[in-house]
Amino acid sequence: MKKNSKVKELLEKLGTIMALLILVAIFCITMPDKFPKVANVMNILKQASTNCLIASGMLCCLITAGIDLSVGSNCVLCTCTIGVLVQNFGLTNPVLLAVCGLAVSAFAGFINGTLLTRLDLPHPFVSTMGMKNVLWGLALVITGSKSIGFTNTGVDSLMWIGGGSIGTVRNAAGKVTFPGVPVSFILVIVVFILFDIFLKKSALGRQIYCCGGNPEAARLSGIPSKNVLTFVYTLSGFMAGMAGVVSVGRLASANGNAGTTYDNDAIAACIVGGASFTGGKGTIWGTLIGAMIMAVIRNGLNLAGASNDIQYIVIGAVIILAVTIDVTRNKMEAKARKMAAQ
């Protein structure tokens, strides 16, 4: 019995990795001339980078039993802010552009946290849903509902973060034999290492888990829950902004109508990776695997020629499945705790 329990625990930990490997195997078998190519693998990593960064902030919100539905609009607003600064004001300093975009997104996240904690709104769903529409509207207003291109604008160094690669190899004829590892995904790994240290080792990281896992214990322990939540939503906004900075190079344009699926993909990545709507659960590396699963699904469907309609159906089904697994998992854990108490 004890042996079976250990096997079950191991399978639960490896579940998301197994799901990713199965997906990869299916696409490799069905599209052997397209999917396994090195160039496509690097493309998947580049495509996953935006969702990974957004999902890292979303994870912290979910750990506190909250949610941030404004991350997609926030990401787009950051990119559009940078686009307007380049087009209308001629600003080309990459550091200043990135700082301005990140500041706008972090401030939007701060407003989300303030609305939740200072106005005592019933659930972050309310404040972040409203902010989603506000930020989306702002992105359209400042761009005049037009797309702004970044090509030949003098911001190549900023675009390199989202569109560049490291380690590109060419043969004697100048043909690319290895496309290199995307800079954006290297950034993701660095950020995730910092997140892992922050959530596991810092006092604030432990307080975030406590606020979501056991709010009453957090209150009795003297944890300033309102300040923690404000920080979490500010951090979520900042990470959405970082994804927006990456989007400058990945998309090479700023468009107020972009990012419509960012919210759903980030939530799905976190839940598939082991986070829970009930709070107190989730790891940054589980979220990375969840984001990779979403990226592999989208890439495989694109290579298969699936229309956007089909992709929406599949991604929606994945989200429903992820939520079902989360609910089932919570029920099983509650049942196990009840039996242990008896």
C-alpha positions in Angstrom: 0.0 0.0 0.0 2.8 2.3 0.9 4.6 1.5 -2.3 1.5 2.3 -4.4 1.2 5.6 -2.6 4.8 6.5 -3.5 4.2 5.5 -7.1 1.0 7.6 -7.3 2.8 10.7 -5.8 5.6 10.3 -8.4 3.2 10.0 -11.2 1.4 13.2 -10.1 4.7 15.1 -10.1 5.6 13.9 -13.5 2.1 14.2 -15.0 2.6 17.5 -16.8 6.0 16.4 -18.1 4.5 13.2 -19.4 1.7 15.1 -21.0 4.2 17.3 -22.8 6.2 14.4 -24.0 3.1 12.6 -25.3 2.0 15.7 -27.2 5.5 16.1 -28.7 5.5 12.4 -29.7 2.1 12.7 -31.4 3.1 15.7 -33.5 6.5 14.1 -34.3 4.7 11.0 -35.6 2.0 12.8 -37.5 4.2 15.5 -39.0 7.8 14.1 -39.1 8.9 16.4 -41.9 7.8 19.6 -40.0 7.5 19.4 -36.3 10.8 17.8 -35.1 12.9 20.3 -37.1 15.4 22.3 -35.1 14.1 25.6 -36.5 10.6 24.7 -35.4 11.7 23.7 -31.9 13.4 27.1 -31.6 10.3 28.7 -32.9 8.2 27.0 -30.2 10.5 28.4 -27.6 10.2 31.9 -29.0 6.4 31.6 -29.2 6.2 30.3 -25.6 8.3 33.1 -24.2 5.4 35.7 -24.0 3.0 33.3 -22.3 5.8 32.1 -19.9 6.4 35.7 -18.7 2.7 36.5 -18.4 2.0 33.2 -16.6 4.7 33.8 -14.0 2.8 36.8 -12.8 -0.5 35.0 -13.1 0.9 32.2 -11.0 1.4 34.5 -8.0 -2.2 35.7 -8.3 -3.5 32.2 -8.4 -1.4 31.2 -5.4 -3.3 33.9 -3.4 -6.6 32.4 -4.7 -7.0 35.4 -7.0 -6.8 36.0 -10.8 -5.7 38.7 -13.1 -7.8 39.0 -16.3 -6.1 42.2 -17.4 -2.7 40.7 -18.2 -3.3 40.4 -22.0 -4.5 44.0 -22.3 -1.7 45.1 -20.1 0.9 43.4 -22.3 -0.6 45.0 -25.4 -0.7 48.4 -23.7 3.1 48.2 -22.9 3.9 47.4 -26.5 1.6 50.2 -27.7 3.2 52.6 -25.3 6.6 51.8 -26.6 5.3 52.1 -30.2 3.8 55.6 -29.5 7.0 56.8 -27.9 9.0 55.7 -30.9 6.6 57.0 -33.6 5.3 60.2 -32.1 8.3 61.3 -29.9 11.2 59.8 -31.8 12.5 58.0 -28.7 14.9 55.2 -29.5 16.9 54.6 -26.3 16.1 50.9 -25.6 16.5 51.1 -21.8 14.3 54.2 -21.5 11.6 52.6 -23.8 11.6 49.4 -21.8 11.4 51.3 -18.5 8.5 53.4 -19.7 6.6 50.4 -20.9 7.3 48.4 -17.7 6.3 51.4 -15.5 2.9 51.7 -17.3 2.2 48.0 -16.9 3.3 47.8 -13.3 1.2 50.9 -12.4 -1.8 49.2 -14.0 -1.1 46.2 -11.9 -0.8 48.4 -8.8 -4.2 49.9 -9.5 -5.6 46.3 -9.7 -4.2 45.5 -6.3 -5.4 48.8 -4.8 -8.9 48.3 -6.1 -9.0 44.8 -4.6 -7.5 45.6 -1.2 -8.5 49.2 -0.5 -12.1 49.2 -1.9 -12.7 45.6 -0.6 -14.2 44.4 -3.9 -15.6 40.9 -3.5 -13.2 39.2 -5.9 -10.3 40.2 -8.2 -12.4 39.0 -11.1 -14.4 42.2 -10.8 -11.5 44.7 -10.7 -9.3 42.9 -13.2 -12.1 42.4 -15.7 -12.9 46.1 -15.6 -9.2 47.0 -15.9 -8.9 44.6 -18.8 -11.4 46.7 -20.8 -9.8 50.0 -19.6 -6.3 49.0 -20.7 -7.5 47.6 -24.0 -9.3 50.9 -24.7 -6.2 52.9 -23.7 -4.1 50.9 -26.1 -6.5 51.6 -29.0 -6.8 55.3 -28.1 -3.1 56.1 -27.9 -2.4 54.2 -31.2 -5.5 55.6 -33.0 -6.6 52.0 -33.5 -3.7 51.6 -36.0 -0.7 49.3 -36.1 2.7 50.7 -35.4 5.7 49.0 -37.0 9.1 48.9 -35.4 11.1 47.9 -38.4 13.7 50.6 -39.5 12.8 52.8 -36.5 16.2 52.5 -34.8 15.1 50.3 -32.0 16.9 47.1 -33.2 18.6 46.5 -29.8 15.2 46.4 -28.1 13.7 44.2 -30.8 16.6 41.8 -30.3 15.2 40.8 -26.9 12.1 39.3 -28.5 13.4 38.5 -32.0 17.1 37.7 -31.6 18.9 34.5 -31.1 22.2 33.4 -29.5 24.5 30.7 -31.0 23.4 30.9 -34.6 25.6 28.7 -36.8 26.2 29.1 -40.5 28.1 26.9 -43.0 30.8 28.1 -45.4 28.1 29.2 -47.9 26.5 31.4 -45.3 23.4 29.2 -44.9 22.0 28.8 -41.4 22.6 25.3 -40.0 21.4 26.1 -36.5 19.1 29.0 -35.9 20.3 29.7 -32.3 18.5 29.8 -29.0 15.9 32.6 -28.8 17.1 35.5 -26.5 13.5 35.7 -25.2 13.6 32.1 -23.9 16.9 32.7 -22.3 15.3 35.7 -20.5 12.5 33.4 -19.4 14.9 30.9 -17.8 16.7 33.7 -15.9 13.4 35.2 -14.8 12.0 31.8 -13.7 15.2 31.0 -11.7 14.7 34.3 -9.9 11.0 33.5 -9.3 11.9 30.1 -7.9 14.3 31.6 -5.4 11.8 34.3 -4.5 8.8 32.0 -3.9 10.8 29.3 -2.1 13.4 31.2 -0.1 12.1 34.7 0.6 9.8 35.7 3.5 7.5 37.5 1.1 7.3 34.4 -1.2 6.2 32.3 1.8 3.6 35.0 2.7 2.1 34.8 -0.8 1.5 31.0 -0.3 0.2 31.6 3.2 -2.3 34.3 2.0 -3.7 31.9 -0.5 -3.4 28.6 1.3 -4.6 29.7 4.7 -5.9 33.3 4.9 -7.0 32.9 8.5 -3.5 31.7 9.6 -2.0 34.6 7.6 -4.1 37.0 9.5 -3.3 35.5 12.9 0.4 35.5 12.0 0.3 39.2 11.5 1.0 39.0 7.7 -0.1 42.3 6.0 -2.3 40.5 3.5 -3.5 43.7 1.8 0.1 44.8 1.1 1.0 41.3 -0.1 -1.9 41.2 -2.5 -1.1 44.7 -3.8 2.5 43.6 -4.4 1.3 40.4 -6.2 -0.9 42.3 -8.7 1.7 44.9 -9.2 4.2 42.1 -10.0 1.6 40.5 -12.4 1.3 43.8 -14.2 5.1 44.1 -14.4 5.5 40.6 -15.9 2.8 41.4 -18.4 4.8 44.5 -19.3 8.0 42.4 -19.7 6.0 40.2 -22.1 5.1 43.4 -23.9 8.7 44.3 -24.3 9.4 40.9 -25.7 6.5 41.3 -28.1 8.2 44.4 -29.6 10.8 42.1 -31.3 8.6 39.0 -31.7 5.8 40.7 -33.6 7.8 43.8 -34.8 4.7 45.9 -34.4 2.3 47.3 -31.8 -1.4 46.6 -32.3 -4.1 47.5 -29.8 -6.2 44.5 -31.0 -3.5 41.9 -30.3 -3.3 39.7 -27.2 -6.9 38.5 -27.2 -5.8 35.0 -26.1 -3.0 35.9 -23.7 -5.2 35.8 -20.6 -6.6 32.3 -21.3 -3.2 30.9 -22.3 -1.6 32.2 -19.1 -4.4 30.8 -16.9 -4.3 27.4 -18.7 -0.5 27.3 -18.4 -0.7 27.8 -14.6 -3.5 25.3 -14.0 -2.1 22.6 -16.2 1.2 23.2 -14.4 -0.3 22.4 -11.0 -1.7 25.7 -9.7 -5.2 25.9 -8.3 -8.0 28.4 -8.2 -8.4 27.6 -4.5 -4.9 29.1 -3.8 -1.8 28.0 -2.0 -0.5 25.8 -4.8 1.7 26.0 -7.8 5.4 26.2 -8.8 7.2 28.3 -11.4 8.6 25.2 -13.1 5.3 23.5 -13.3 4.0 26.7 -14.9 6.9 26.6 -17.4 5.9 23.0 -18.5 2.2 24.2 -18.7 3.2 27.1 -21.0 5.3 24.7 -23.1 2.2 22.4 -23.5 0.2 25.4 -24.7 2.9 26.4 -27.1 3.3 22.9 -28.5 -0.5 22.6 -29.1 -0.7 25.9 -30.9 2.4 25.2 -33.0 1.2 21.7 -33.9 -2.2 23.0 -34.9 -0.6 25.7 -37.0 1.6 23.2 -38.8 -1.4 21.0 -39.4 -3.2 23.9 -41.1 -5.9 24.2 -38.5 -8.0 27.4 -38.7 -8.2 29.8 -35.8 -11.7 28.6 -35.1 -10.4 25.0 -34.5 -7.6 26.4 -32.4 -10.0 28.2 -30.2 -12.0 25.1 -29.7 -9.0 23.0 -28.8 -7.5 25.6 -26.4 -10.9 26.0 -24.8 -11.2 22.2 -24.3 -7.7 22.2 -22.7 -8.8 24.9 -20.3 -11.9 23.0 -19.4 -9.9 19.9 -18.9 -7.4 21.7 -16.7 -10.1 23.2 -14.5 -11.8 19.8 -14.2 -8.5 18.2 -13.1 -8.0 21.0 -10.6 -11.5 20.5 -9.1 -11.1 16.7 -9.0 -7.7 17.1 -7.4 -9.0 19.4 -4.7 -11.9 17.1 -3.9 -9.6 14.1 -3.6 -7.3 16.1 -1.3 -10.2 17.3 0.8 -11.4 13.7 1.1 -8.0 12.5 2.1 -7.7 15.1 4.8 -11.1 14.2 6.1 -10.2 10.5 6.3 -6.9 11.4 8.0 -8.7 13.5 10.6 -11.0 10.5 11.4 
